[in-house]
Amino acid sequence: MSENAVLDYTEIGASIKASYSIVASKYRRDDEIEITTEHHRRLKGILGSMTSSFGRPISVLDVGCGTGRYFYCLNNVEQLIGIDLCEEMLKIAENPVRQKEVSVKNIELRCENAHLVSFPPQSFDVIYSMGMFGNGCPVTVEICNKFHDWLKPGGKLFFDAVDVATLPTAKRIRRKIRKAIYQFLPQRAKRALDEREGSVPFCDLSKRELERIMRASRFGTASVSSHVCQSPLWQGVHLECAASKG
Ligand SMILES: C[S@@+](CC[C@H](N)C(=O)[O-])C[C@H]1O[C@@H](n2cnc3c(N)ncnc32)[C@H](O)[C@@H]1O
């Protein structure tokens, strides 16, 4: 995605929703494969210790929860709200993977667009988002500020995003040049570039870009790391971002 491109989240959301509605039941079958991977086990560990760290029952928001792949990884959760654009994914999340191991007391699933939804301030102790930022879903200062507002003081944020390193070198260089020149282009050329991205723009990021976004957000600081993902379902590089509300 070109930096400074103005995205119509409603329109892009409709395309994302359509693409996931077709694959929802396959996605649920893939949950069974994905949870056996080293990559998933590491993320399970992170979410497990993050949710245990409060030492009391907590409230959690899973943004882009899909079929609820991570529900069973959470500890000590009183209230979990899972939001997703796609009703079909949410329907399947009613019976998530390793359902018998899900210890959450109350789960509420809502069909919402992460960029457009709002919650009252200080609603959650933990907000996490796995696999949502990338396809048509950019990490922005605005969404990070929303996460900050929705967290209680001392609350924790964890999300992943697609690292630009996932792309082959030639494509990466082309995208870098495009990002650098985008703001200087006339409107018509900008529109042409945006159209070439298709209905769901690919929203990759470098570690430095994500750090810059987090610095510009109300979080101010964050820990960002890059991880190669060796899953039979997806091979690429993920950025992982952890931050807390002071
Ligand atoms: C790759 S799946 C990941 C699902 C789940 N978090 C997991 O890790 O298995 C991405 C999910 O994010 C949802 N999604 C994408 N953009 C979204 C947005 N703007 N708001 C809410 N959900 C979104 C999609 O509908 C899809 O279910």
Ligand as a Chemical Component Dictionary entry (heavy atoms), coordinates in Angstrom:
data_LIG
# 
_chem_comp.id                   LIG 
_chem_comp.type                 NON-POLYMER 
_chem_comp.pdbx_formal_charge   0 
_chem_comp.three_letter_code    LIG 
# 
loop_
_chem_comp_atom.comp_id 
_chem_comp_atom.atom_id 
_chem_comp_atom.alt_atom_id 
_chem_comp_atom.type_symbol 
_chem_comp_atom.charge 
_chem_comp_atom.model_Cartn_x 
_chem_comp_atom.model_Cartn_y 
_chem_comp_atom.model_Cartn_z 
_chem_comp_atom.pdbx_ordinal 
LIG C1  C1  C 0  -5.772  -14.384 8.519  1  
LIG S1  S1  S 1  -7.313  -14.256 9.367  2  
LIG C2  C2  C 0  -6.780  -14.407 11.060 3  
LIG C3  C3  C 0  -7.865  -14.898 11.964 4  
LIG C4  C4  C 0  -7.412  -15.194 13.388 5  
LIG N1  N1  N 0  -7.017  -14.006 14.087 6  
LIG C5  C5  C 0  -6.277  -16.188 13.355 7  
LIG O1  O1  O 0  -5.139  -15.809 13.639 8  
LIG O2  O2  O -1 -6.547  -17.337 13.012 9  
LIG C6  C6  C 0  -7.690  -12.527 9.277  10 
LIG C7  C7  C 0  -9.044  -12.205 9.853  11 
LIG O3  O3  O 0  -9.114  -10.803 10.025 12 
LIG C8  C8  C 0  -10.386 -10.364 9.610  13 
LIG N2  N2  N 0  -10.256 -8.953  9.241  14 
LIG C9  C9  C 0  -9.494  -8.423  8.249  15 
LIG N3  N3  N 0  -9.608  -7.089  8.253  16 
LIG C10 C10 C 0  -10.450 -6.773  9.277  17 
LIG C11 C11 C 0  -10.951 -5.559  9.784  18 
LIG N4  N4  N 0  -10.634 -4.383  9.236  19 
LIG N5  N5  N 0  -11.791 -5.606  10.851 20 
LIG C12 C12 C 0  -12.141 -6.781  11.415 21 
LIG N6  N6  N 0  -11.694 -7.971  10.968 22 
LIG C13 C13 C 0  -10.856 -7.970  9.912  23 
LIG C14 C14 C 0  -10.767 -11.274 8.463  24 
LIG O4  O4  O 0  -12.159 -11.303 8.237  25 
LIG C15 C15 C 0  -10.199 -12.607 8.950  26 
LIG O5  O5  O 0  -11.142 -13.349 9.690  27 
# 
loop_
_chem_comp_bond.comp_id 
_chem_comp_bond.atom_id_1 
_chem_comp_bond.atom_id_2 
_chem_comp_bond.value_order 
_chem_comp_bond.pdbx_ordinal 
LIG C1  S1  SING 1  
LIG S1  C2  SING 2  
LIG S1  C6  SING 3  
LIG C2  C3  SING 4  
LIG C3  C4  SING 5  
LIG C4  N1  SING 6  
LIG C4  C5  SING 7  
LIG C5  O1  DOUB 8  
LIG C5  O2  SING 9  
LIG C6  C7  SING 10 
LIG C7  O3  SING 11 
LIG C7  C15 SING 12 
LIG O3  C8  SING 13 
LIG C8  N2  SING 14 
LIG C8  C14 SING 15 
LIG N2  C9  SING 16 
LIG N2  C13 SING 17 
LIG C9  N3  DOUB 18 
LIG N3  C10 SING 19 
LIG C10 C11 SING 20 
LIG C10 C13 DOUB 21 
LIG C11 N4  SING 22 
LIG C11 N5  DOUB 23 
LIG N5  C12 SING 24 
LIG C12 N6  DOUB 25 
LIG N6  C13 SING 26 
LIG C14 O4  SING 27 
LIG C14 C15 SING 28 
LIG C15 O5  SING 29 
# 
